[in-house]
């Protein structure tokens, strides 16, 4: 009975300490999304001086039939999926390297964070020059090989423009995943690897049977953060391609920006915001489910 009372008291104290953060989240996230949902129920009447007309869910019906939205959602999904996969693989490699003991490890770890610390807009402008078809570094390097095409229009071709965006995003955000995974690697006891090696396991078997299972929570957390950031990517795309060519790299955020700022269609833009938010919430719920299962498996394995 005493333990139950102590547990209930700790829970009350925990909720009390969380209350300021919950209130802050309510004003920062809940109110804007609620306001966006309210605006999405109206249709702008730009031809007259009248107030917006209440139209119910007509904006959402329009969204279902909007081919441009589905194309931007596909572009966002391709960009997010390929970027996250490459960042996870490279981040794991870098984390394993940075977890080793070698001279100058602290300097290398600090240097690895520099791409992530740079402002995205500045970095995007630099990569736009790197992929420039006339003065870019990439074409200058490729021109030195006789079997490569010269003056490649990287940002003028749909496939190459998406590839350039993915390369720029992977270069910038791989250190973020590497640091998260490095923190997880440092929490794994060395005794587990020594015991596994005594049983005759190879380094690859130790990685698959020890490292990956114990690192699964950090992997899920890293994927959760990166999915939210990649799915809402705006500044990198706006600086490098502006959504072109011909909408080949237009993401959902770029489409929302054009709908609200260029076409002044606030009701439909708000509907796009609400749908995008719902998609992100579904991804968070899925990631939370995977994280809980990962924790159960890890505790069960121990």
C-alpha positions in Angstrom: 0.0 0.0 0.0 2.8 2.4 0.8 4.5 1.7 -2.5 1.2 2.5 -4.3 0.9 5.8 -2.5 4.5 6.7 -3.3 3.9 5.9 -7.0 0.7 8.0 -7.1 2.5 10.9 -5.5 5.3 10.7 -8.0 2.8 10.6 -10.8 1.1 13.7 -9.5 4.4 15.5 -9.1 5.4 14.4 -12.7 2.1 15.8 -14.1 2.6 19.0 -12.1 6.0 19.5 -13.6 4.8 18.7 -17.1 1.9 21.2 -16.9 3.9 24.3 -18.0 5.3 22.4 -21.0 1.8 21.1 -21.9 0.4 24.7 -21.7 3.2 25.9 -23.9 2.6 23.1 -26.5 -1.1 24.0 -26.4 -0.4 27.6 -27.5 2.4 26.8 -29.8 0.9 23.8 -31.7 -2.8 23.2 -30.8 -4.0 26.8 -31.3 -2.3 27.3 -34.8 -3.6 23.9 -36.0 -7.1 24.6 -34.6 -7.0 28.0 -36.3 -5.9 26.4 -39.6 -8.8 23.9 -39.4 -11.2 26.8 -38.8 -9.9 28.7 -41.8 -10.0 25.6 -44.0 -13.8 25.6 -43.6 -14.0 28.8 -45.6 -13.5 29.7 -49.3 -11.9 32.9 -50.3 -14.1 35.2 -52.4 -11.4 37.3 -54.1 -13.8 38.7 -56.8 -15.7 40.9 -54.3 -15.2 42.7 -51.1 -17.3 40.2 -49.2 -16.0 38.1 -46.3 -14.9 34.5 -46.9 -17.8 32.2 -47.5 -18.3 29.2 -45.2 -18.0 26.1 -47.4 -17.6 23.2 -44.9 -15.4 20.5 -46.2 -15.3 21.6 -49.8 -11.6 22.5 -49.5 -10.8 18.9 -48.5 -12.9 17.6 -51.4 -10.9 19.9 -53.7 -7.7 18.5 -52.1 -8.7 14.9 -53.0 -9.1 15.9 -56.6 -6.0 18.2 -56.8 -3.4 16.4 -58.9 -0.8 19.0 -58.0 -1.1 18.2 -54.3 -0.7 14.5 -54.9 2.3 15.2 -57.1 3.9 17.4 -54.4 3.1 14.7 -51.9 4.9 12.1 -54.1 7.9 14.4 -54.5 8.0 14.9 -50.7 7.7 11.1 -50.1 10.6 10.3 -52.5 12.8 13.0 -51.1 12.0 12.0 -47.5 12.4 8.2 -48.1 15.7 8.3 -50.1 17.2 11.0 -47.8 16.4 9.2 -44.6 17.7 5.9 -45.9 21.0 7.3 -47.0 21.4 9.4 -43.9 20.7 6.3 -41.7 23.3 4.2 -43.5 25.9 6.9 -43.6 25.1 8.0 -40.0 25.6 4.5 -38.8 29.0 4.2 -40.5 30.1 7.5 -39.1 28.8 6.7 -35.6 30.7 3.4 -35.6 33.9 5.2 -36.7 33.6 8.0 -34.2 32.9 5.4 -31.4 36.4 4.0 -31.9 39.4 5.2 -29.9 42.0 7.1 -32.1 44.1 10.1 -31.8 42.2 13.4 -32.5 38.8 11.8 -32.0 37.5 14.9 -30.2 38.5 17.1 -33.1 37.0 14.8 -35.7 33.7 14.6 -33.7 33.5 18.4 -33.6 34.3 18.8 -37.3 31.6 16.3 -38.2 29.0 18.6 -36.7 29.9 21.5 -38.9 27.6 20.7 -41.8 24.6 20.3 -39.4 25.4 23.6 -37.7 25.4 25.6 -41.0 22.2 27.5 -41.8 20.1 25.6 -44.4 19.5 28.6 -46.6 23.2 29.4 -46.8 24.1 25.8 -47.4 21.4 25.5 -50.1 22.8 28.5 -51.9 26.3 26.9 -51.8 25.0 23.6 -53.2 23.1 25.5 -55.9 26.4 26.9 -57.1 28.1 23.5 -56.7 25.6 22.0 -59.1 25.6 25.0 -61.5 25.7 23.8 -65.1 28.4 26.3 -66.2 30.4 27.2 -63.1 29.7 24.3 -60.8 32.3 22.3 -59.1 30.6 19.0 -60.0 30.7 19.6 -63.7 34.3 20.9 -63.4 35.3 17.6 -61.8 33.3 15.4 -64.3 34.8 17.3 -67.2 38.2 15.9 -66.4 37.0 12.4 -67.2 36.6 11.8 -70.9 33.7 9.4 -70.5 31.5 11.8 -68.6 29.1 14.3 -70.2 30.1 17.9 -69.7 27.9 20.9 -68.7 25.2 18.7 -67.2 22.1 20.7 -66.2 21.7 19.3 -62.8 19.0 21.7 -61.6 17.2 21.9 -65.0 16.4 18.2 -65.3 13.6 16.7 -63.0 15.5 13.6 -61.9 18.9 15.3 -61.5 17.3 18.2 -59.6 15.8 15.8 -57.1 19.1 14.0 -56.8 20.9 17.3 -56.1 18.4 18.1 -53.4 18.9 14.7 -51.8 22.7 15.0 -51.9 22.6 18.4 -50.3 20.2 17.2 -47.5 22.2 14.1 -46.8 25.4 16.1 -46.6 23.8 18.4 -44.0 21.8 16.1 -41.8 23.9 12.9 -41.7 25.9 14.3 -38.7 22.6 14.7 -36.8 21.8 11.0 -37.1 25.4 10.1 -36.5 25.5 12.0 -33.1 22.2 10.3 -32.0 23.5 6.9 -32.9 26.9 7.6 -31.3 25.1 8.4 -28.0 23.4 5.1 -28.2 26.6 3.2 -29.0 28.3 4.7 -26.0 25.5 3.3 -23.7 26.2 -0.3 -24.8 28.5 -2.1 -22.3 31.7 -3.4 -23.8 31.3 -6.6 -21.8 28.5 -7.7 -24.2 30.9 -7.5 -27.1 33.7 -9.3 -25.2 31.3 -12.1 -24.1 30.0 -12.4 -27.7 33.5 -12.6 -29.1 34.4 -15.3 -26.6 31.5 -17.3 -28.0 33.1 -17.2 -31.4 31.0 -14.4 -32.9 32.5 -12.3 -35.8 32.3 -8.5 -35.8 29.5 -8.6 -38.3 27.5 -11.0 -36.1 28.2 -8.8 -33.0 26.8 -5.8 -35.0 23.7 -7.7 -36.1 23.0 -9.5 -32.8 24.2 -6.9 -30.2 24.5 -3.4 -31.7 21.4 -3.2 -33.8 18.9 -4.6 -31.2 20.3 -2.4 -28.4 20.5 0.6 -30.8 16.9 0.2 -32.1 15.4 2.9 -29.8 17.9 5.5 -30.9 17.4 4.5 -34.6 13.6 5.0 -34.2 14.1 8.4 -32.5 16.5 9.5 -35.2 14.1 8.4 -38.0 11.2 10.2 -36.2 13.1 13.5 -36.1 14.4 13.2 -39.6 11.0 12.3 -41.0 9.4 15.4 -39.5 12.1 17.6 -40.8 12.4 16.1 -44.2 8.6 16.0 -44.8 8.3 19.7 -44.0 11.4 20.7 -46.0 11.1 24.2 -47.4 14.2 26.4 -47.2 16.5 24.0 -49.0 14.1 23.4 -51.9 13.2 27.1 -52.1 16.8 28.2 -52.4 18.1 25.5 -54.7 15.2 24.8 -57.2 12.1 26.8 -56.1 10.1 23.6 -56.7 11.2 23.3 -60.4 11.8 22.4 -63.0 8.1 22.1 -63.9 7.2 21.2 -60.4 9.5 18.1 -60.3 10.9 19.1 -56.9 7.9 20.9 -55.5 7.2 19.6 -52.0 4.1 20.0 -49.9 5.5 22.9 -48.0 6.4 24.7 -51.3 2.9 24.1 -52.6 1.4 25.5 -49.4 3.6 28.5 -49.6 2.6 29.1 -53.3 -1.1 28.6 -52.4 -1.1 31.1 -49.6 1.4 33.7 -50.6 1.1 33.7 -54.3 -2.5 32.8 -55.0 -3.9 34.2 -51.6 -6.1 31.1 -51.3 -6.0 31.0 -47.5 -8.8 28.5 -47.0 -7.3 25.9 -49.3 -3.8 26.6 -47.9 -5.2 26.0 -44.4 -6.7 22.7 -45.6 -3.3 21.6 -47.0 -1.7 22.5 -43.6 -4.2 20.4 -41.7 -3.8 17.4 -43.9 0.0 17.6 -43.7 -0.2 17.8 -39.9 -2.4 14.7 -39.8 0.1 12.8 -41.9 2.9 13.8 -39.5 0.8 12.8 -36.5 0.2 9.3 -38.1 4.0 9.0 -38.6 4.6 9.9 -35.0 2.1 7.4 -33.7 3.7 4.7 -35.9 7.2 5.6 -34.7 6.0 5.6 -31.1 4.5 2.1 -31.6 7.8 0.9 -33.1 9.8 2.5 -30.3 7.6 0.8 -27.6 8.1 -2.5 -29.3 11.8 -2.0 -29.5 12.0 -1.3 -25.8 10.0 -4.4 -25.0 12.3 -6.5 -27.2 15.4 -5.0 -25.7 14.2 -5.5 -22.1 13.0 -9.0 -22.9 16.4 -9.9 -24.4 18.2 -8.8 -21.3 
